[in-house]
Amino acid sequence: MNKFLQKIIVTIVCLVSLLALIPTNSVVASVANYNNDELNLNVKSAVAIDQKNGQVLYAKNGNQKLPIASMSKLVTVYLTLDAIKSGKLTWNQKLTPTANIVKLSKNTEYSNVPLELKHQYTVKQLYEATLIESANGAAMMLGQAVYGTQKNAVNHMRQIVKKWGIKGAKFYTTCGLPNGSLKSDAYPGAGKNSENEVSANDMAIIVDHLLTKYPEVLKTTKIAKLAFKDGTKTTQMENWNWMLKGLSQYDAAFPLDGLKTGTTDQAGACFAGTLKYKGRRIITIVMGASHTDGSDPSRFTQTKKLLNYIYQNYNLYILKKGQQLSSLKGIKVKDGKSRIANLVVQKDTGLWLKSADYGKVTFSKDNLTAPLNKGDRVGYYYFKLANINSNHGTKVPATVKENVEQVNIFVRLWRSIFGD
């Protein structure tokens, strides 16, 4: 083999090796604080995001791990819906509570729908009771129906949030009560005061996954009142989300259709809310609001303040498909007949801005490699907006304005050996 051919082969091998090292992971912005100096909510932690693009509109201590109480039930509900989708459970399947769950369900210190020993309840009944009345016994029954024991159910809760990229989460119960409250169903090896903990940002991720995969959950979370029938007995359930129409904290300006409250002594009053605003789904999380007694509306008062801040300060600007941004028109292309590719927005994308100026824009890659096809996603624009406290900002998918053909192998080899 002559030296020239050896050099060509070595060059090709090196090129293949280098391509294999190009990172493919995406970066998710995690915002600790932003705009909390403009809106000082009376809570320990809070975030507000646009679910569609992940843009953070507000954050106060967004990364601080705190108890989440009954907001935990959203993970239990997600796993229940997974089980129904896979055929492990059916809506009409009847379940019988254990003696321990029955006893807990009748404890008036907790949010509950009382269950009876040897009575049977459908999965749908328990699902509705979990989301509307925040019934702890019902949530425990759902977890146990899928995984056999509370411990197994909690282990799966831990696994799923880890899969979603949530680090450092603590889960001990399927319902969100302190571990010791579950008596014989308490998670083994954990203290009686141990509670489920994640950050407000993590809670927004949980809500996002639930709404993305199972948006039908909102058909239940928006129900203000519903009867729970148990033989000849009926329990009238009222949603703990008092911002729903017909309940005490309803405001027509904030038409929430979900999602879940949570309250314990350690957690204070928490609320994961959601609504459609200007055609976009907004997710709000407030944690650690005051809870002087069962009639304290603080978490809803703070949620309204947060939503009002968004309404008053942001406008939704749409970047149109095929639009070229004046601050970042093109990017270098490797092995292309054209050395520069014109970048454009791949699809219509909305950005929340306080003014029409979207600030500095960067691209997710230093260069591209031909061939490139018009319409294919080639990377992301990163908007380092004033309301994003992140090195990566909000990302918007980008494509090329026209096809970029690849030069032939001889030209590629020449460029690799001798440069451009």
C-alpha positions in Angstrom: 0.0 0.0 0.0 1.5 3.3 -1.0 1.9 6.2 1.5 -0.7 8.4 -0.2 -3.4 5.8 0.1 -2.4 5.1 3.7 -2.8 8.8 4.4 -6.3 8.9 2.9 -7.4 5.9 5.0 -6.0 7.4 8.2 -7.8 10.7 7.4 -11.1 8.9 6.8 -10.8 7.0 10.1 -10.0 10.2 11.9 -13.0 12.0 10.4 -15.4 9.1 11.4 -14.0 9.1 14.9 -14.5 12.8 15.3 -18.1 12.7 14.1 -18.8 10.0 16.7 -17.7 12.4 19.4 -20.1 15.2 18.6 -22.5 15.5 21.6 -26.2 14.9 20.9 -27.6 15.7 24.3 -29.9 18.7 24.7 -29.7 21.2 27.5 -32.8 22.0 29.6 -32.7 25.4 31.3 -33.1 25.3 35.1 -33.8 28.8 36.5 -33.3 29.5 40.2 -34.5 33.1 40.4 -35.8 35.5 37.9 -38.2 38.5 38.3 -38.6 37.7 42.0 -37.2 41.2 42.6 -40.2 42.6 40.6 -42.7 40.3 42.2 -42.0 39.2 45.7 -44.5 36.4 46.3 -45.1 35.4 49.8 -44.1 31.8 49.2 -41.0 29.7 49.8 -40.7 28.8 46.1 -42.5 29.4 42.8 -42.1 29.1 39.0 -44.2 29.9 36.0 -43.5 28.4 32.6 -44.9 28.1 29.1 -45.4 24.4 28.6 -44.9 24.4 24.9 -41.4 25.9 24.7 -40.3 25.6 28.3 -39.8 29.3 28.7 -39.6 30.4 32.3 -41.6 33.5 33.0 -40.9 33.7 36.7 -38.8 31.9 39.3 -38.3 32.2 43.0 -36.0 29.6 44.6 -36.9 27.4 41.7 -34.2 24.8 42.5 -34.8 24.5 46.2 -36.0 21.1 47.3 -39.1 21.3 49.4 -41.9 19.1 50.6 -44.7 18.8 48.0 -47.4 17.0 50.0 -50.4 15.9 47.9 -48.9 17.3 44.7 -47.1 13.9 44.8 -50.4 12.4 43.7 -49.7 13.6 40.1 -46.9 11.1 39.9 -49.2 8.3 41.2 -51.8 9.4 38.7 -49.3 9.3 35.8 -48.3 5.8 36.7 -52.0 4.8 37.0 -52.7 6.2 33.5 -49.6 4.3 32.2 -51.0 1.1 33.7 -54.4 1.7 32.0 -52.7 2.4 28.7 -50.7 -0.8 28.9 -53.7 -2.9 30.0 -52.5 -3.6 33.5 -55.6 -1.8 34.8 -59.0 -0.9 33.4 -61.3 1.9 34.4 -64.0 -0.4 35.5 -61.7 -2.8 37.4 -62.8 -3.1 41.0 -60.4 -2.9 43.9 -60.7 -3.7 47.6 -59.0 -1.6 50.2 -56.8 -3.1 53.0 -57.7 -2.6 56.6 -54.8 -0.1 57.0 -56.0 2.0 54.0 -59.6 1.9 55.3 -58.4 3.2 58.7 -56.3 6.0 57.1 -59.2 7.0 54.8 -61.4 7.7 57.8 -58.9 10.0 59.5 -60.5 13.4 59.4 -57.2 15.1 59.9 -56.3 14.2 56.3 -58.0 15.0 53.0 -60.0 11.8 52.3 -63.0 10.0 51.0 -63.9 7.4 53.6 -63.7 3.8 52.4 -65.2 0.7 53.8 -63.6 -2.7 54.5 -64.6 -5.4 52.0 -66.3 -2.8 49.7 -65.1 -2.6 46.1 -64.3 0.6 44.2 -63.6 1.1 40.5 -60.3 2.5 39.3 -62.2 5.4 37.9 -63.8 6.2 41.2 -60.4 6.1 43.0 -58.8 8.2 40.2 -61.5 10.9 40.5 -61.3 10.9 44.3 -57.5 11.3 44.1 -57.6 14.3 41.8 -60.7 16.1 43.1 -60.9 15.4 46.8 -57.2 14.6 47.1 -58.2 11.4 48.8 -55.1 9.8 50.4 -56.7 6.3 50.7 -57.7 6.3 47.1 -54.2 7.3 45.9 -52.7 4.5 48.0 -55.1 2.0 46.4 -54.1 3.1 42.9 -50.5 2.7 43.7 -51.0 -0.7 45.3 -53.2 -2.0 42.5 -50.4 -1.5 39.9 -47.4 -2.5 41.9 -48.6 -4.7 44.7 -47.3 -2.8 47.7 -46.8 0.9 48.7 -43.1 0.3 48.7 -43.0 -1.0 45.2 -45.2 1.9 44.0 -42.9 4.4 45.6 -39.9 2.8 44.0 -41.5 3.2 40.6 -42.3 6.9 41.4 -38.6 7.3 42.1 -37.6 5.6 38.9 -39.9 7.6 36.7 -38.9 11.1 38.0 -35.2 10.0 37.6 -36.0 9.1 34.0 -37.3 12.6 33.5 -34.0 14.0 34.6 -35.1 15.0 38.1 -32.2 14.6 40.5 -32.2 14.4 44.3 -36.0 13.8 44.5 -37.3 12.2 47.7 -40.3 10.0 47.6 -41.7 7.9 50.5 -45.5 7.8 50.0 -47.9 7.5 47.0 -50.2 10.1 48.5 -47.8 12.8 49.9 -48.5 12.3 53.6 -45.5 12.1 55.9 -44.1 8.6 56.0 -45.2 7.8 59.5 -48.8 8.7 58.8 -49.2 5.5 56.7 -48.5 3.2 59.7 -47.9 -0.3 58.4 -47.6 1.0 54.8 -44.8 3.4 55.7 -41.7 3.2 53.5 -39.3 0.9 55.4 -36.0 2.4 56.6 -37.3 6.0 56.4 -38.1 8.2 59.3 -41.7 8.9 60.3 -41.4 12.6 59.4 -39.9 11.9 56.0 -41.8 13.7 53.2 -41.8 13.7 49.5 -39.5 16.5 48.2 -38.7 18.1 44.9 -38.1 21.6 43.7 -40.6 23.9 42.0 -38.8 23.4 38.7 -39.0 19.6 39.2 -42.7 19.9 39.9 -43.2 21.8 36.7 -41.4 19.0 34.9 -43.8 16.4 36.5 -46.8 18.5 35.4 -45.3 18.9 31.9 -44.9 15.1 31.5 -48.4 14.4 32.7 -50.0 17.0 30.5 -48.0 16.0 27.5 -48.7 12.3 27.6 -52.2 12.4 29.2 -53.8 15.8 28.5 -57.2 14.1 29.3 -56.3 14.4 33.0 -57.6 18.0 32.7 -61.1 16.6 32.1 -61.1 15.5 35.7 -59.0 18.2 37.4 -61.4 20.9 36.2 -64.4 19.2 38.0 -65.4 21.4 40.9 -67.7 19.0 42.6 -68.6 15.3 42.2 -70.5 12.6 44.1 -68.6 9.5 45.3 -71.1 6.7 45.6 -70.4 3.8 47.9 -73.4 1.5 48.1 -76.2 3.4 49.8 -73.8 6.1 51.0 -72.7 9.2 49.0 -69.8 11.5 49.8 -69.9 14.9 48.1 -66.4 15.7 46.9 -65.3 19.3 46.4 -62.1 20.1 44.6 -59.3 21.6 46.7 -58.5 23.8 43.8 -60.7 26.7 44.8 -59.9 28.7 41.7 -62.2 26.5 39.6 -65.5 28.0 38.5 -68.2 27.7 41.2 -65.6 27.7 44.1 -64.6 30.4 46.5 -61.4 31.7 44.8 -62.7 31.7 41.2 -61.8 34.6 39.0 -62.9 34.8 35.4 -59.6 36.4 34.4 -57.8 33.2 35.5 -59.7 30.2 34.0 -57.7 27.4 35.6 -58.6 23.8 34.6 -56.1 22.1 37.0 -54.2 20.8 38.6 -53.4 19.8 42.2 -53.0 21.2 45.7 -50.9 19.9 48.6 -50.8 20.7 52.3 -48.8 19.4 55.3 -47.3 21.1 58.3 -43.8 20.9 56.7 -44.9 21.8 53.2 -47.3 24.6 54.0 -49.8 25.3 51.3 -48.7 24.2 47.7 -50.5 24.4 44.4 -49.6 23.3 40.9 -52.0 25.2 38.6 -52.5 25.4 34.8 -54.5 27.4 32.3 -54.6 28.4 28.7 -53.6 32.0 28.1 -53.3 33.5 24.5 -53.5 29.9 23.2 -50.6 28.7 25.3 -50.7 26.5 28.3 -49.1 28.1 31.3 -47.9 26.0 34.3 -47.6 27.7 37.7 -46.1 26.2 40.9 -46.3 27.8 44.3 -44.8 26.1 47.4 -44.7 27.0 51.0 -47.5 29.5 51.1 -49.0 30.3 54.5 -51.6 27.9 55.9 -53.1 29.3 59.1 -56.1 27.0 58.8 -58.2 25.0 56.4 -59.9 28.2 55.1 -56.6 30.1 54.3 -56.6 30.9 50.5 -53.0 32.1 50.5 -51.8 29.7 47.8 -54.5 30.9 45.4 -53.9 34.5 46.3 -50.2 34.1 45.4 -51.1 32.2 42.2 -53.3 35.1 41.1 -50.5 37.6 41.8 -48.2 35.5 39.7 -50.6 35.2 36.8 -51.5 38.9 37.0 -47.8 39.7 36.8 -47.5 37.6 33.6 -50.6 39.2 32.1 -49.3 42.7 32.8 -45.7 42.3 31.7 -45.6 39.8 28.8 -46.7 39.7 25.2 -46.6 36.7 23.0 -44.5 37.2 19.8 -44.6 34.6 17.1 -41.6 33.7 15.0 -42.9 32.4 11.7 -41.8 29.3 9.9 -39.1 30.2 7.4 -38.3 33.5 9.1 -34.6 34.6 9.0 -33.3 36.4 12.0 -31.4 39.5 11.3 -29.0 38.9 14.2 -28.0 35.4 13.0 -28.5 34.8 9.3 -26.1 32.0 8.5 -23.6 29.5 9.6 -20.5 27.8 8.2 -20.9 24.5 6.4 -18.4 21.7 6.2 -18.1 19.7 3.0 -20.7 21.8 1.3 -20.7 23.3 -2.2 -21.9 26.4 -0.4 -19.6 27.4 2.5 -22.4 29.2 4.3 -26.0 28.0 5.0 -28.8 30.4 5.6 -30.6 29.6 8.8 -34.4 30.1 9.3 -37.0 29.2 11.9 -38.1 25.6 11.4 -41.7 26.1 12.6 -44.0 28.8 14.0 -42.7 29.5 17.6 -44.0 31.8 20.3 -41.8 33.7 22.7 -43.0 35.7 25.7 -41.2 39.1 25.7 -41.5 42.3 27.6 -40.7 44.2 24.4 -40.4 43.3 20.7 -36.6 43.0 21.2 -35.6 39.3 21.5 -32.0 40.2 22.4 -28.9 38.2 21.7 -29.3 35.0 19.6 -26.7 32.2 19.3 -26.8 28.8 17.5 -26.4 25.4 19.1 -23.5 24.4 16.8 -20.3 26.0 15.6 -20.9 24.7 12.0 -22.9 22.2 10.0 -21.9 19.3 7.7 -23.3 18.9 4.2 -25.5 17.5 2.8 -28.3 19.6 4.3 -32.0 19.4 3.4 -34.4 22.3 3.6 -36.9 21.7 6.3 -34.8 19.3 8.4 -33.9 20.3 11.9 -30.2 21.2 11.9 -30.0 22.7 15.4 -31.5 25.3 17.7 -31.4 29.1 18.1 -30.7 30.1 21.7 -32.4 33.3 22.8 -30.6 34.7 25.8 -33.7 36.6 26.8 -33.8 39.0 29.8 -36.3 36.7 31.5 -34.2 33.6 31.2 -31.4 33.2 33.8 -29.6 30.5 31.9 -26.5 30.0 29.8 -28.6 28.4 27.2 -31.7 30.5 27.2 -34.8 29.4 25.3 -34.2 27.2 22.3 -36.1 27.4 19.0 -35.6 24.7 16.3 -33.8 25.9 13.1 -33.5 24.6 9.6 -31.7 25.8 6.4 -33.4 28.0 3.9 -32.3 25.9 0.9 -30.6 22.5 0.3 -26.9 22.4 0.6 -25.3 19.7 -1.5 -22.1 17.9 -0.5 -19.0 18.2 -2.5 -17.5 15.0 -4.0 -15.2 12.7 -2.1 -12.0 14.0 -3.8 -12.8 17.6 -2.8 -13.6 16.4 0.8 -10.3 14.5 1.0 -8.4 17.5 -0.3 -10.0 19.8 2.2 -9.4 17.4 5.1 -5.7 17.1 4.2 -4.8 20.6 3.0 -7.6 22.6 4.6 -10.1 25.0 2.9 
